[in-house]
Amino acid sequence: MFKWVYAILSRKQKMEPLSLEQKRGIVIEPDPETHNPTKKWDKLKVKQPWQSVTLVDPATGPVADDCVRFVCISDTHAKLFKVADRIPDGDVLLHAGDFTNIGWPGEVKEFNEILGRLPHKHKIVIAGNHDLTFDDQMIAENPKGLEIFGLNLERVKTYLTSEGVSNTKDLLTNCVYLEDASIELCGIKIHGSPWQPEYFDWGFNLPRGQPCLTKWNRIPCDTDILITHSPPLGHGDKCYDGVRAGCLELLNTIQKRVQPKFNIFGHIHEGYGCSTDGVTTYINASTCTLQYKPTNPPIVFDFPLPPGHTKDEAIARLV
């Protein structure tokens, strides 16, 4: 398990937690400067309660009975087989998307088979922009867009038929797949969403501003752990060229309305690592580096069991 070392935030900077009643009364509006995230972050960071979290030691001590251990990975890009034996055990494995290169069903099938061999009792997965065949809207509205990436829709359908399924998502039998959906596990509420601000011609793309915010508005305000493929602005989103790729509306949703304990994401490989605003811990769990080498270790955290709950409880789908 990675030990966490939190730098102490000053009282002036520290984000103040909101009550559930306060959260329910908050409405987030699109920011007029959302289309220039790098410039916007330069303005925000002066007053933002931001602090890096240092990963000190990947120790693998026993999990306490009163905690649920989460193991976080992302952006494995059809290379999970290369790192499977290095993924530490835990109660729950979280994957924040881009488990394939282009969403070819064969990649999904292999990913699912490897998941089935991992020891974690629960595996929770969302899609990312590379998992093209998971984007139903893209398939319906722009099937020729798949051909840019070498995907032929008829070949995809033929493969799925040979596997006895009609949708690529049906190949994920060894995990819980979340797409703008929530579950409750051991009293811990988890929401997953695959979207990100427009990124070339990949899947799950949305224009910045209201289109992204509409998706984030579906995140329940009592979410404890939020899994997104996109990073929020300012946390694990800095590209190699210095450009910020994170979503401002996601940051505002997290800080001003939802305030989850953890936000796990990937997408920007070079943003791997952790930071905190004093309320939410942000985890870029990208396994692959900028060069697509799967060398970044999984990130592990323990979440205290809520009162009245046990680790024997089954996953419950939330409306």
N, C-alpha and C positions, 0 to 999 in steps of 0.2 A: 504493500500500500504506500502511495506517496504521502508523506507527511506535509501538512500545510503550515506555512509560516505567514501569518497575516501581518502586514505592516499596519500600525495603528493610525487610523484616520483622525484628523483633528475634528473637534466638535463642530467647527464651522463648515467643514467639508462633508461630514458624514451624512449619508442619505438617511432620512428618517422613515422608519417603517409605518405603514398605514394599517388601520383596522380594516376588516372585511367590509364593514358598513361604509367606510370612507371610499374604498376601492369601487364599490358598486355605484357610487354617485359620480364617478369621474368619466368624462368623455374626452378622448384624444382627437385632436384635429390634425390634418396634414400640415407639415411645416412648410412655409413658402420657400425655404432655402434647401429643401430636401434634395434637389437635383445636383447640388454641388457638395457632396458629403465631406470631401477633404477640407474645403474652405470652412464648412460649417463646424467640423470638429476643431479646427484651429480656434474658432470663437468659443466653443463650448468647453474645451479642456481646461481653460483658466479657472472655471468654477466647478467643473465636474469632480465629484468624489471618486477619483480613479486611483487605484493602487495595484501594482503587480503582486502576484502571489507566487512565492518561490517554492518550487518543488525540490525538496531536500534529499529525500531518500526513498527509493522504490522498495521499501521493506514489505514483507508479506506476512504480517502478524495475523493471529486469529481474529475472526469477526466477533465482536461482542454480541451477546444474546439480545441486547436491547437496541441494536443497530442493524440497518440493512446496508449491505455493501454494494455499491454501484461501480461498475467498470466501464469506462467510456472510451470508445473508438469512433473513428469517422474516416471517410475518404480512403478506403482500402483499395478501391479501383481494381477489383478482380485479383487482388494479391493477398486475400485473407489467408490463403493456404501457406503463405510464406511466414506469417506471424502468429498463426493459431497456437503454436506450442509456447509462445512467449506471452500469451494473454493470461494474466493472473486470475485465479478463481475469485468468485464473489457470488452474491445472491442474484444480481441483475446485471446483464450486459446491455449497454445502450450503444446503438450505432446511429450516428447523425447523418447518414446519407452518403451517396456516391460509393456504393458497394460494388458497382460495375463500372465499365468504361463507357459503354453506349447503351446499356439496357438490353443487350441481346439475351434472350431467354436462357441460353446455355450458361451464361455468366451467372444469372440469377439462380439457376438450379444448382450450380457448383457452390455458390455462396450459401444457399440453404442447407446443403449437405454438410458443409463445414460447421455451420451453426449447430447442427444437430449433434455434432461430436464434442462440442464445447461443454464444460461441466456446469455452467450457470443454470440455475433452476428456471430463470426467466430471461428471455431475450426480447428486447424492444427495439424496433427498427423504423426509421423513416427513410424516404427517398431523397435524392439530391438531383442537381441539374443534369448529371451524367446518366441517371437512371431513366432514360428517355421513354421507354415503353410503359413506365408507371404514370406518365402524364396523359391522362385520358383526354384532356382538353386539346393538347397538341396533336394527338392521334386523330381526333375527330375533325379539327379545324385546319390542320396543316400536315397531313400525312406525308406529303412530299418533302417536308422539312426534315423528316427522318433520314431521307436518302443522302442528305449532305454528310451524314455521319456513317454512311455505309449500311444503313438499315433498310431492308425491303419489307414493307408491311405484310405482303403476301407470304414471304418466307417466315416471318414472325408467326403469322397465324397458322401456317403449316406445322411449325415446330410445336406450338401450343396444343394443337389438335393431337399431335402424336403423344403428348404428355397427358392428354385427357382433361385439359383445362381450356378455358376461353380467354383468360386474362393473365398477364404476366404476374400480377400480384398473387394469383392462386398458387404459384410455385413456392411461395414463402409459407411453408407448413411448420417450420421449427422456430417461429418467433411470432410476436404480436406486431403487426404492421399498423402504424398510425399515420393518418393523413387528415389533418385538421380534425383530430379526434382526441379524446381523453380516456384514460383508464385510472382506476384506483387500485393500488397494490399495497397491502399491509397498512392501509390508511393514508398512504402517500399518493397524492394526485399528480399525474403525469400527462402532459399534453405534447403532441408532436405535429409539426407542420413543415412541409418540404420547400416552401416558396423562397425566392430571393429577388432582389431588384434585378432588372434586365441584365443578363450576362451573355453577350454574343447571341447565338441562336439556340442555346441549350434549352432543356426542359424546365418547367416550373418557373418560368420567367414572368415577371410583372413589372409594369412601369412604376417608378418611385412615386410616392405620394399616396393618394387615396386607394389605388388598386392594392398596394401592399397593406395599407392600413385596414382595408376591409377584411383581409385574411387574419391579421393580428387581432382584430376585434372579436374573433371567434375564440380567442384564448380565454378560458374562464379565469376570473380574478382570484380564485382560490387555488390556482395551480402552484404546486410545490416545486416541481421539476419541469422545466420547459426545454424540449428538444426542437431545435430549428436547424435547417441546413445553413441558412444565412447567419452570419454574425450580426449583432447590433453594431451600430456606428461606435467606433472608438475602442472596441474590445476584440482583439484577435482578428482584426479586419484589414490590417495594413499590408498592402501588396509590396512586392520587391522593389517597385518603382516609386514607392512612397504614397501612392494613391490609396485612399480609404474606400473600401468596397461595401462597408456595412450599411445597414438600413437605419435611418434616423427614426422612422415611425416605429420600428421594432424597439429601439432604445427607449423612446418615449413611452411605449406601451409597457415595457418592463419596469421602468423606473417610476412612472407616474400612476400606473393602474394595477398591474399584476404583482410585481415585486416577488417573483419566485425565489426560492432559496438558491436554485442553480439554473443556469441556462447553458445547455450543452449544444455545440454546433461544430461546423467544420468549414468546408468550402474554400477558404483561403489557407492553403497549406502552410505558407510561411508565417501565418499568425498563430501557430501552435503554442499553447501555454494557457495560463490562467491569470485572471485579474478580478478585482472586487470593487464594488462601490460602497461596501459596508453593510449592504442588505442582500444583494445578489452576488454570487460567485459565477463568473463567466469562464467557461471552459471551451477552448478551441482544441478539440480532440483529434485533429487530422493525423492519421497514421502515416500517410505519404508526405514526403517533403515536396518542395517546389519542383524537384527533379523526378518526382513520382517514385522515390525510393521509400519503401515502407519501414522506416527506421525510428519514427517517433513512438515512444512507449505509450501504452494505454494510461489514462489518468483515472485514479481511483479515489472515491470518497465514501465515507460512512454517513448514513442519514439516520438520526435517532427515530426509533419507532414511536409513532404517535400514541398517546395513552389509550389503553383499551384494545390495542391491536397486537397481533402476533405475526411471526414470519411464516406461519403455516397457511395464511389466507390465500385464496385464489384471486386471480386478476378479475376485476369487474369493469365492464365497459360502462362509460358514462355518456349520457346523452349530451 
